[in-house]
Amino acid sequence: MKNASYHTGIKRTPYTAMFGTAPKVGLTSSSIPVEIIERLETEDDLCKALTVPPNSADDMPPPQPDDHLPVSQSDLPPP
């Protein structure tokens, strides 16, 4: 959380004093794609968007176990 509370002693927010710019707040500063952000209406929608994997991951085959990898030089096929 960015400290955006106005401080009367320094006459600015602590974030502005530290970084020289106003803090960016809101979902647009996150890593969520804009297309998804535009469809969000509730916090529940946001939670679902963060827990559901992207569609491209559904198209990928599941990872294969490493059982097929050779264990020693003798397990390799001849050249």
C-alpha positions as CSV (number, residue, x, y, z in Angstrom):
1,M,0.0,0.0,0.0
2,K,1.3,3.4,-0.9
3,N,1.2,6.1,1.7
4,A,-0.9,8.8,0.0
5,S,-2.1,10.6,3.2
6,Y,-1.4,14.3,3.0
7,H,1.2,15.4,5.6
8,T,0.8,19.0,6.8
9,G,4.4,19.2,8.0
10,I,6.0,18.5,4.7
11,K,3.0,19.8,2.7
12,R,2.7,16.7,0.5
13,T,2.2,13.0,0.8
14,P,5.1,10.9,2.0
15,Y,5.1,9.0,-1.3
16,T,5.4,12.3,-3.2
17,A,8.2,13.5,-0.9
18,M,10.1,10.2,-1.4
19,F,9.6,9.6,-5.1
20,G,8.8,13.1,-6.5
21,T,5.6,11.9,-8.2
22,A,2.0,11.2,-7.1
23,P,1.3,7.6,-6.3
24,K,-0.4,5.4,-8.9
25,V,-3.4,3.7,-7.5
26,G,-6.0,1.4,-9.0
27,L,-5.9,-1.7,-10.9
28,T,-4.4,-0.2,-14.1
29,S,-1.0,-0.2,-12.3
30,S,-1.2,-4.0,-11.8
31,S,-0.1,-6.8,-14.0
32,I,-3.7,-7.8,-14.9
33,P,-4.5,-7.2,-18.6
34,V,-6.7,-4.2,-19.3
35,E,-9.3,-6.4,-21.0
36,I,-9.9,-8.2,-17.8
37,I,-9.9,-5.0,-15.7
38,E,-12.6,-3.5,-17.9
39,R,-14.9,-6.5,-17.2
40,L,-14.5,-6.4,-13.4
41,E,-17.5,-5.3,-11.4
42,T,-17.0,-6.7,-7.9
43,E,-14.1,-7.8,-5.6
44,D,-15.3,-11.3,-6.2
45,D,-14.7,-10.8,-10.0
46,L,-11.2,-9.6,-9.1
47,C,-10.5,-12.7,-6.9
48,K,-11.7,-15.0,-9.7
49,A,-9.5,-13.2,-12.3
50,L,-6.5,-13.7,-10.0
51,T,-7.1,-17.4,-9.4
52,V,-8.3,-18.6,-12.8
53,P,-5.4,-19.3,-15.2
54,P,-5.3,-17.6,-18.6
55,N,-7.0,-19.5,-21.5
56,S,-3.6,-20.0,-23.2
57,A,-2.6,-22.3,-20.3
58,D,-5.6,-24.5,-21.0
59,D,-4.3,-25.1,-24.5
60,M,-0.9,-26.3,-23.4
61,P,-0.3,-30.0,-22.8
62,P,0.3,-31.1,-19.2
63,P,4.0,-31.4,-18.2
64,Q,5.5,-34.8,-18.7
65,P,7.5,-36.6,-16.0
66,D,11.2,-36.7,-16.4
67,D,11.2,-40.5,-16.3
68,H,12.2,-40.7,-20.0
69,L,15.5,-38.9,-19.5
70,P,18.7,-41.0,-19.6
71,V,20.2,-41.7,-16.3
72,S,23.7,-42.7,-17.4
73,Q,25.8,-42.7,-20.6
74,S,25.0,-46.4,-21.2
75,D,21.3,-45.5,-21.4
76,L,21.9,-43.3,-24.5
77,P,21.2,-44.8,-27.9
78,P,24.2,-45.5,-30.1
79,P,25.1,-42.7,-32.6
